[in-house]
Amino acid sequence: MNNNTFLAASIAILVFGSSVLAKNVTLDELQSSQANFKPAVNITAKEVNSRHWAYKSLENITRKYGLLVGDAGEKFDGSKALTRNEAAVILVNLIGKVEQEKINIDQSEKVQIDILKNELSEEITALTGRVAVLEDSVNKLQGTVSNIEKSNGKTLKYGYGEDFKVGGSFQFKYNGNIQKGTDNYQPNFSIPLSDVRFSGKIAPHLNYMAGLNFHRTWGGSTSSTTVGGLLGDAYVSTDILPHHTVFVGQTRIPIGVEGTASPLALSTVDRSQIARNFSDYRDMGIKIAGTYPLFDYYAGAYNGAGQNYKDSTNNMGIGGWATVKPLYKLPQYGKLELGCGAYRQQNANTTVATRYESQTYGAALGYKYKKLGLKSEWAFRHGYGSLGTNAKGMFAETTYDLTPKIQLLAKYDIFNPNQLIKQNSNTEYTLGTNYFFAGSNIKLQLDAIAVSNQTGKDSKRLMVLTQYAF
């Protein structure tokens, strides 16, 4: 396949959301193709300098997913600007790799990619115009783009929206109790996650997503498997505001880091205790996410009743979280993130007599340098379980990438559900390893956990988890 085929295939990936041919196009290949093919519009004179937000966002994401090799990597040396044409090609290659390898990127990166697509829409349109010219010399691609476009218009655009996609994930867990304690973890096998997600585009700058969590309806002996109902994330979103995405519907509340992360992205089999108790749930409302090179933030207003519950109060839950990235201009020193936030809501959803207000406060630190990763989070809640009861906790975790596929970890996790009671903490010590068959999409985790309980019996357990995402 010649260089022109690579370009045409990658453009098809971006324009039509297809993973038919997700090949990388080098910048040299683009420049050589320009000698023979006239662009649809003259865009080569426009530049993105190293201080522009798009330059840093594109550099950070492409470095993370291994696209910066050869000449493409040299383009991000900080001493000279990228042409907007070059930035558009790098973005096309990034999206092509995500589609081809089914990489599970996090929400903030999705927001950044959507904003970059909007920023470089003129250049992408120009590249799309070249596809029609290139078709004459690419026999295998003749008619493919027009057929995909016609198919989208007849079947997906009107029935389900453009860019209709179906994704999902599955987790299978084994818990072996070496020493049974007060925490009463159930032994043997379970399915902690089994979901299907539907997403697409309703109109320009207007998207939707709906997730069904089948495992939540299967019952079980712990509340985490029964509370929440079938519907998970379900929202309509828009990226019409530069650097921002607005979500309307059911989403995770904007407080904490580990509690709001996808279960597929966790380093350990279980979330930390503060995440399990304070922030691992969704609610109905509106949330706005902003992404800039120096900082990210989330802010939202919710019913306050919890996931899939009818609102029964006149008070909303409201709060947000902000993360600062002080080393964004110095990637050679690693990636440092400092975050904090607060969330206030009315609790309980039955009678007025059982309602009470709670306020949750948190702070977090994350640092990644080459193979070493450090992460810590602290949280406090006034009004935990009842009015006047204060709870707090924190965890510290370190990871080391022994090889590209093998990761070692250690975690210290402490939680006190009632500060009025002395010696009331529950402490978990975890040693584990993760094996990445295909990133986080196919992963095997093994954790050994020792629990020290000041008010009950200590425990020890061995946990194994496998996961697959598509």
N, C-alpha and C positions, 0 to 999 in steps of 0.2 A: 504493500500500500504506500503511495507516494505522500509527500508532505502536504499537498493540497487536500488529500483525503482526511488526514489527521485534523486539519482545521475545520473542514466541513462537518466531520463527525462530532467534534466538541461543540460547535455552534448548535447542532441539532439537539444535543443534550440539554443545553441551557434554554433554548427557545421552546422546545416541545416537551421537556420533562421526561425524555425517554432515555433508557440506558442501552440503546441499540449499539452504539459504538462510542464508548467513553475513553478515547485515547488522548494522551497529553500532546500539546503543541508547544514546541520550544519557541522562544522569541526569535531565534535565528531563522526558523522555518517561516514565521510570520513575515519577517523582513524580506526574505528571499521571494515569498509569494507576492509581496507588494511590487516587486520589480516587473511582474507580468500581468498583474490584475489591478485595475484602478478601483480605489475604494468608493463606496456609495456616496460618502461625504468626506470632505477634507478635515480629518480629525487629528492628524499626526502632530500638529503644532501645539495642541493643548497639552498641558503638563500637570502632574500631581507632584508637588515638591515634598521633601521629606518631613515637613512640618504639618502637612495636610492630614486631617483625621483619616481620610481614606487610605493614605499611604501606610500609616501605622496599623490600621485594622487589617488591611490586606496582608501586610508582612507577618503579623502575629499569627493569623489563622493558617497561612500557607506554610510557615515554619513548623507549626504544630503537626501538620499532616504530611510533611516530608516532600513538598513540591519544590523547595528551594535547592535545586541542584544545578551545577554548571552555570551557564550564563544567566539563567533566571535568578539564581541566588545572588549573583553579583549586582543585579539591578537594585537590590536593597542594601546598598553600602552606606546610605545616608549622605553621601557627598554630592549626589546629583539627583535630579527629578526623574520620575517615570513619565513617559508620555501616557496620556489617557488611553491610547490604543494598546500600549503594553499592559497597562493595568487591567484593561478589559480582557485580554487574552489570558492573563494569569488567573483572573476570576473564573473564566470559562473552564480552564483546566482544573481549578479547585472543585467546582461544582461537578464536573465530569468524574473526578476521582471519588467524591462523596457518593454519587449515584452508582458508579461501577462497583465499588467495594462495599456499598451499603453501610457506610460509616455512621455511627450514631453520635451526631454532634449535639452539644448541649444547647439550651434555649437561648443563651446570650449570643452564641455563635450564629444561630439561625437568624437572630435579629440583625446582627452585623452583616451577614451575607445578603439579607433582603435589602438593607439600606444601601450596600455597595451596588447591588443590581439596579436600584433606583437611580443612584448617583451616576452610574456609567451606562444608563439606558441608551443614550445617543450613540455611544461607541459600539455597544452590542448590536444595535440596529444596523449600524454600518457594516459590521462583520457579517450579520445575517444577509445583507445585500450581496456580499461576495459569494455566499453559498450558491446562489442562482447562477453566477458566472462560472464557478468551479464545476458545476454539474456536468458540463460538456466534456470535461477531461476525467471524470470520475464515474466510470461505467457502473460500478456496483451501487453507487448512491443515486443514480438517475431515477427520478420519480419518487424516491423515498420520502424526502422532506414534504413534498406536496401531498403525498398520500397520507402521511401522519397528520398534516394540518387538516386535510379533508375529513379524516377519521375522527379527530378531536371535535371538529365542528358538528358532525352528524351524531355522534354517540355520547361523548363525555360532556361537551360544553353545555348542552341543554338539559341533559339528564342528571348529571352530578356536579357540574361545574368544571372549569378547566383544571388541568394538572391533577386530576383525581388520582389519589394514591391510597393503597391499603397497606398498612404495616402492623406489626405486632411483636409480642415477646412472650417468652415462656421461661419460668424458673422451676427447678426441681431441687428440693432440699432434704437432707438427712440430718437429724439431730440425735446424737448418742449421749445419753446422760452417764457420765462416769461416776459422778456423785450427785444425787438428787438433793436439791435444796429448797429453800422457801420460795424462790422465784418460780418453781413448778413448771419448767419448760417441758412440753410434751415430747416424748421420744419418737423415733421412727421417721417415716417419710411424710412429706407434705409438698404442696404446690403453692408457694407464697405469691406467685405472680403468673397470670395468664390473661393477656389482654389483646384486643384488636383495635386499631386506630384507623379512622377514615379522615382524609384531609383533601383539600382542594382549593380552588379559587372561584369565588362567586363572581367577581368583577375585578378590574384593575385596582390594586391596592386593597382588596377586600378578600380575606381568606377565611376558611373554617376548619375546625378539627373536632372530632368526636371520638372518645375512647370508651370501650366497654371492658370492664374488669370482671371477667367471669368468675374468678376465684373468690370474690367477695360474697357470692351467693351460695357457697357450698357449706356454710356453717363451720362449726369447729368449737373448740373449748375456750378460745381466747377472743377477746373483743376485736382484735385487729383483723380477724378473718370474717367477721360478720357485720361490723359497722361500716356504713358507707354506701351500700347498695351497688347496683350494677354499673351505673354511669360514673365514669372518671372525669378526665378533662373534657369539657364540651364548651366551645367558645367560637365566636367570630372575632377576627382580628384585622386591624388595618395598619399599614406602614406609611400612610399618607404624610405624616409628620416626619421631617428629616431626623434621623438618628433615633427614632422612637417607633415602638409598636404598642398599640392599644388593644387590650383583650376585654371582651364583654361576654360573660358567661361563667362557667364553673372552672376555676383554676386553683392552684396551690396558693395559700396565703403568703404574703411577702414578708416573712420573718425567718431568720436563720439561714444557714447555708446547707448543712447536711440534711435537714428536714425537708427542704424544698427540692433537693436533687432527685433525679430519676433513680429508681432502685437498680437500674442497670449500670449506673456509674459509681456505685459504692465500692470502697476498697475492702470493706468487711462484709460478712454475710448479713449481719444485723446493723441497723442504724444505731447511733449513740443513744443513750438514755434521754438526754434533753431533746433530741430530735423525735424520738418515739412519743414523748409526753407533751411536747409543746408545739410542734410545727409540721408534723407529717399528716396533713389532711388538706382537703380542698373546701371551698365555699363558693357561693354564688355572688357575683359582683362585677366590678370593673377594675382592671389593673393596667397600669402603664409602665413600660420598660424602656429606659433610655440607655444608650450605649455610646460612649465616647472613648478616645484613646486613654485619657487620664482616669476616668471613673465610669462606673455603671450604677444604675439605680432602679429599684422597683417601688411603686407606691400603689395602694389600692384601697377601695372601700367595698365592704361585703355585708351580707345579711347578718352574719355572726351566728347563724344557727348550725353551721357545719355542713358536711358533704351530703347532698341529696335530701336535706331536711327542709320542710316548709318553714318560712320565717315566722316567728311567734313573738317578736319584740319590736319595739319602736326605735331601738338603738342599733346602729350599724357597727360592724367591726372596721377599724381603720388603722392604717399604719404603713410602714415601708422599710426598705433596707437599701443602704448605699455602700458601694465598694470602691476604694481608691487604689490605683495601680501606680505607685510612685516610680517604679523602674521601667515604665513603658518605653522610655527613650534609651534605656541602657539594658537591652536584652542579654548582653554578654554577662551580666551579673545575676541572671535568673529572672524569674517572674514572682513578684511580691504583690499580695492583695491584702488589704486591710478593710474590714467591713464592720458595720454596726447598724442597729435598727430597733424599732419598737412597734408594738401592736397592742391595741386596746379593743376589747369586745365584751358583750353581754354573753354569759354562759347559760346553758340549759335551754330547752326548747319545749317545755311542757307548761307548768303553771307559773304564775307570777311569783308565788311564794318561794320557788326553787331557784329563781334567777339571781345572779350576782355578777359583778363586774370583775374582770381580770385585766392586768397589764403585764405584757411580756417584754423584756429587754434583752438584747443580745449583742455580742461582739465576736469577731472571728479574725483569724490570721491564717494565711496560706502562703507558702513559699516553695518554689520548685527550682532547683538548680541542677542541671544535667540529670544524673540518675537519682538524686536525693530529693525527697518530698517531705515537707513538714506541714501539719495542719492542726489548728486548735480552735476551739469554740467554747464560749461561756454564755450561759443564759440564766435569767431570773424571772420568776413569775409571782406577782402578787395576786392572790386569789386562785389557788390551785385546788380544785375539788370542792372548795367552799370559801365563803367570804372570810378574809382574815388569815387564811393559810398561805404561807410563803414557801416556795420551792425553788431550788437552784441546783445547777450542775455544770460540769465542764468535761471536756475530753481533750487529749493531746495524742496525735497520731504521727508516726513517721513511716515512710515507705522508701524502699531502695530497689531500683530496677537492676536486678542481677544480670539479666539479658533482656533483649527486646520483648521476650515472651514471658519471662519469669520475674515476679515482683515479690519481695519480702516485706512484712509489715509488723509493727508493734503498736498497741493502743492502750492508753490508760483512760478510764471512763468512770466518773463518780457522779452520783445523783442523790440529793436529799429531798424527799417529798414533803417534809414538814420541818422547818427550821426551829420551831418551838420545842421540838423533842431533841434532846442531846443524844449523841452517838446514834444517829438515825440514817446514816448513809449506806448506800449500796454501791460497791466498787467492782468494776469488771476489768480484768487484765486479759488482753488478747494478743496471741502470737499467730501469725497466719502467712499464707502464701497464695498468690494468684497466678494462674497460667492463662495467657491470652492466646487462644487458637487463632482468632481473627478479631483483634481488638476487644472491645467490650461486647461485640455482637455474639461471639462464642467464647465463653469464659468458664474456667473451673476455679472455685475458691475452697480453701481449706483453712478453718480457724479452730484454734484451741483456746477455750475461755475458762478462766478461773474467777469465781465470784466470791467476794467477801461481803457478807451481809451483817451489819452491826445489830440488827434487831431480830435476826432469824438464823437459819442454817445456811452455811456456805455450800457452794456447788461447783462442779466441774463438768464441762461438756465439750464434745467434739462435733463440729458442724461442717458439712460439705454442701456446696451449692453449685449447680451448673445452670447456665442460661444461654438462650438463643434468641436473637432479635432479627427481624427481617423488615 
